Amino acid sequence: MNLKETYVLIDGGYLSKITKRLGKDGIRLDIDLNLFAITLAKTQSLWVSGVYYY
């Protein structure tokens, strides 16, 4: 399998809003950002070269 290299950009504000909404009683979910980015990339057959959180 040949994977294309990519960079993953994560919007902290949007991710915070989603994790708060999905968590129980308004408590945010604890997410490992690197693992999250790698998992997203694998679903699209991409190789993560870097993760940028802004």
C-alpha positions as CSV (number, residue, x, y, z in Angstrom):
1,M,0.0,0.0,0.0
2,N,1.4,3.4,-1.0
3,L,0.4,6.2,1.3
4,K,0.6,9.9,0.3
5,E,2.3,12.2,2.8
6,T,0.2,14.9,4.4
7,Y,0.1,17.4,7.2
8,V,-2.9,17.5,9.5
9,L,-4.2,20.8,10.8
10,I,-6.4,20.8,13.9
11,D,-8.6,23.7,14.8
12,G,-8.5,23.8,18.6
13,G,-11.6,26.0,19.0
14,Y,-13.8,23.7,16.9
15,L,-12.3,20.5,18.4
16,S,-13.0,21.9,21.9
17,K,-16.6,22.7,21.0
18,I,-17.2,19.2,19.6
19,T,-15.5,17.4,22.5
20,K,-17.6,19.4,25.0
21,R,-20.8,18.5,23.2
22,L,-19.9,14.8,22.9
23,G,-18.7,14.5,26.5
24,K,-20.9,13.6,29.5
25,D,-22.5,16.5,31.4
26,G,-20.5,19.1,29.5
27,I,-17.1,17.6,30.4
28,R,-14.8,17.6,27.5
29,L,-13.5,14.3,26.1
30,D,-9.7,13.7,26.6
31,I,-8.2,13.3,23.1
32,D,-4.6,12.4,22.1
33,L,-4.1,14.8,19.3
34,N,-1.4,12.9,17.5
35,L,-3.3,9.6,17.7
36,F,-6.5,11.4,16.5
37,A,-4.6,12.9,13.5
38,I,-3.0,9.5,12.6
39,T,-6.4,7.8,12.8
40,L,-8.0,10.3,10.5
41,A,-5.2,10.1,8.0
42,K,-5.3,6.3,7.9
43,T,-8.9,6.3,7.0
44,Q,-8.0,8.4,3.9
45,S,-4.9,6.3,3.1
46,L,-2.5,9.2,4.0
47,W,0.8,9.2,6.0
48,V,1.1,12.0,8.6
49,S,4.2,14.1,8.1
50,G,3.2,16.6,10.8
51,V,0.4,17.7,13.0
52,Y,-0.3,21.4,13.6
53,Y,-2.7,22.5,16.3
54,Y,-3.9,26.1,16.2
